[in-house]
Amino acid sequence: PKHDEEAAAKVAAINSDSGAPTIFDKIIAKEIPSTIVYEDDKVLAFKDISLQAPVHVLVIPKFRDGLTQLGQAEQRHGEILGQLLLFDAPLLKLSYPSSLASSQPAQPSLL
């Protein structure tokens, strides 16, 4: 299974570089349903359908601007990277039961 995940990630990286809509673009466009826990004009946070932890939220930029992998980050991406890194995780507690929110702090994943 780990090999399958790595292969899928490599395919996703190739597809994201092609400019074709990715699964994340489709989630942002609401073409693929998701459980959104936070959204503003720059980022979208949603519950992962393949949980890796009791609380697993993906936080993604709404505009790629060539930023499809962290290794491709340039100076111009500084603002959005800062917003992703400083994402207000306490907001996520509103989307989970209080017992879970108090016992398991939200840990957003950055993509």
ZIWOLIN-V246032 format. One line per field, one symbol per residue. ss: DSSP state (@ for helix, = for strand, . for the rest). A space follows every 50 residues. Layout:
ss->???
//
This chain:
ss->.@@@@@@@@@@@@@@@@.....@@@@@@.......====...=====... .....======........@@@..@@@@@@@@@@@...@@@@@@@..@@@ @@@...====.
//
